[in-house]
Amino acid sequence: MVSALRLAGPPQWKPCLTIVWSEDGHGRVSKLSPDLAFRVRQKAEMEGLKFAKKWIDDGKPDLSLDPASDTKETSDVTTTYA
């Protein structure tokens, strides 16, 4: 899921990403907030989507020390199949 957060000051939007996937039979969630800002909300969302796709294609690396991402959180989730 990609959304955009409006920043204070001049009109700018920051992508906020929530990525959900299954790994080893367990549901996983990562919340990423790359250090990017755009004047238009739709541009922030599209660039956030590109960032998420690259993160997934790169093998979901740990971004906790990467300056390109100022916030990263990963957690286990319980997935129920009906």
C-alpha positions as a printed Julia matrix, in Angstrom:
82×3 Matrix{Float64}:
   0.0     0.0    0.0
   1.34    3.41  -0.94
   0.13    6.67   0.54
   1.55   10.17   0.83
   2.01   12.35   3.89
   1.75   16.13   3.49
   4.78   17.84   4.98
   4.65   21.15   6.86
   5.74   24.3    5.09
   5.64   24.63   1.31
   3.36   22.09  -0.35
   5.33   18.83  -0.34
   4.34   15.19  -0.08
   6.36   12.26   1.27
   5.71    8.63   0.24
   4.67    6.24   3.05
   4.81    2.53   2.19
   3.31   -0.54   3.82
   4.46   -3.79   2.2
   2.85   -7.11   3.14
   4.22  -10.49   2.04
   4.54  -14.13   3.08
   7.91  -15.59   4.01
   8.47  -19.14   5.27
   4.72  -19.49   5.84
   4.52  -16.37   8.01
   2.92  -13.06   7.13
   5.33  -10.13   7.22
   4.79   -6.36   7.14
   7.35   -3.63   6.49
   6.66    0.07   6.79
   9.07    2.23   4.83
   9.26    5.99   4.65
  11.94    6.94   2.13
  13.52   10.36   2.53
  11.87   11.8   -0.6
   9.54   14.76  -1.09
   7.45   15.88  -4.06
   5.24   18.88  -4.8
   2.38   16.72  -6.1
   0.74   13.93  -4.06
   0.32   11.62  -7.08
   4.04   11.95  -7.91
   4.94   11.02  -4.31
   2.7     7.95  -4.54
   4.16    6.86  -7.91
   7.75    7.32  -6.74
   6.88    5.46  -3.54
   5.56    2.57  -5.63
   8.82    2.53  -7.64
  10.82    2.58  -4.38
   8.81   -0.35  -2.98
   9.22   -2.39  -6.19
  12.99   -1.84  -6.18
  13.17   -2.76  -2.48
  11.33   -6.01  -3.22
  13.42   -6.74  -6.35
  16.61   -6.14  -4.31
  15.58   -8.9   -1.89
  13.98   -6.72   0.83
  17.29   -5.5    2.29
  17.53   -4.01   5.78
  17.32   -0.24   5.28
  17.82    0.74   8.92
  21.26    2.24   8.15
  20.47    3.38   4.6
  20.19    7.19   4.34
  17.64    6.73   1.52
  15.13    5.58   4.15
  14.67    7.48   7.38
  12.18    5.02   8.85
  11.92    1.26   8.5
   9.92   -1.19  10.56
   9.33   -4.9    9.93
   7.12   -7.14  11.99
   5.44  -10.52  11.95
   1.71  -10.66  11.36
  -0.75  -13.48  11.74
  -2.4   -14.46   8.49
  -5.65  -16.41   8.47
  -6.78  -18.2    5.34
 -10.47  -18.87   4.86
